[in-house]
Amino acid sequence: MGITNKKLIVKKSFEDKRSATIDFMIDSGAVYSLVPGKILDELGIKPYRTLDFSLVDGSIIKRRIGDAYFELDGTGGASPVIYGEEGDDPLLGATTLEALGFVLNPFTRELYPMRMFIRRVLQAG
């Protein structure tokens, strides 16, 4: 697990003109990203489900989930986003990092382009 901070642009979609620039804590141990719900509402992003999340003390909280488009240094990608509530800090998780094509080096706390792979089956003969 590694932790660092970066500012990213968040929008409803690639084409949308409305955006917010948010300072995220990037945690490679987190799965989903979290954006304050008020900002997501202002951007027109709608929730489509609710999930349970565990806190470090073992308690469970419920948060709404939607989809957002994230940009870092001109590179963008869509990913699920948690609707943050009072006391929740912006967080960028592994799912968004993968959508952007980045990995976090936990030793240097820097982001690096991810090596992308696809499997191709060749037809014999």
Sequence and secondary structure as in RCSB ss.txt:
>XXXX:A:sequence
MGITNKKLIVKKSFEDKRSATIDFMIDSGAVYSLVPGKILDELGIKPYRTLDFSLVDGSIIKRRIGDAYFELDGT
GGASPVIYGEEGDDPLLGATTLEALGFVLNPFTRELYPMRMFIRRVLQAG
>XXXX:A:secstr
  EEEEEEEEESSSS S  EEEEEEEETT SSEEEEHHHHHHTT    EEEEEE TTS EEEEEEEEEEEEETTE
EEEEEEEEE TT   EE HHHHHHHTEEEETTTTEEEE            
